[in-house]
Amino acid sequence: MPFFGPISRKELIYYFKKRGFDGPFPGSKHQFMTKGDISLPIPNPHQGDIGKELLTRILRQARIRKDEWENL
């Protein structure tokens, strides 16, 4: 179960795949993952982890609640 906090891009992709998302696919500025009608931009690789604020925004776009995220 992922902890709701800073997470690496690699782990983020891993957990989204566990939730049924496909990808990442190349995009114009960012890669993205899809699931049904959801198209979710994935942050570009950079040094450091993805912070809680950005993770919150990503989960909102993915229609995943915090408690669902922590109970994967």
C-alpha positions in Angstrom: 0.0 0.0 0.0 1.5 3.3 -1.0 1.8 6.0 1.7 0.2 9.3 0.9 3.2 11.4 0.6 6.2 12.1 -1.6 6.6 9.3 -4.3 9.0 8.7 -7.1 7.7 8.9 -10.7 8.5 5.2 -11.2 6.4 4.2 -8.2 3.6 6.5 -9.3 3.4 4.7 -12.7 3.6 1.3 -11.0 0.6 2.0 -8.7 -1.5 3.5 -11.5 -0.9 0.3 -13.5 -2.1 -1.7 -10.5 -5.3 0.5 -10.6 -5.8 -0.5 -14.3 -4.3 2.5 -16.1 -2.4 1.9 -19.4 0.8 3.6 -20.5 2.6 5.8 -20.2 2.2 7.0 -23.7 4.1 9.9 -25.3 2.4 13.2 -25.4 3.2 16.7 -26.5 4.7 18.0 -23.3 4.1 15.1 -20.8 3.6 11.4 -21.1 0.1 10.3 -20.1 -1.7 7.2 -18.9 -5.3 6.2 -19.7 -8.2 4.3 -18.2 -11.5 4.4 -19.9 -12.4 8.1 -20.5 -9.6 9.3 -18.1 -6.4 10.7 -19.7 -3.9 11.4 -17.0 -0.7 13.5 -17.6 2.3 12.1 -15.8 5.0 14.5 -14.5 8.3 14.5 -16.5 11.3 12.7 -14.9 13.2 15.1 -12.7 15.3 15.0 -9.6 13.5 14.3 -6.4 10.1 12.9 -5.6 6.6 14.0 -6.6 5.3 16.0 -3.6 2.0 15.7 -1.7 0.5 18.7 -3.4 1.1 17.5 -6.9 0.1 13.9 -5.9 -3.2 15.3 -4.6 -3.8 17.0 -8.0 -2.9 13.9 -9.9 -5.2 11.7 -7.8 -8.1 14.2 -8.3 -7.6 14.0 -12.0 -7.5 10.2 -11.8 -10.7 10.2 -9.7 -9.0 8.3 -6.9 -9.7 9.3 -3.3 -6.8 9.4 -0.8 -8.2 6.4 1.2 -8.5 4.4 -2.1 -4.9 5.3 -2.9 -3.6 4.1 0.5 -5.6 0.8 0.2 -4.2 -0.4 -3.1 
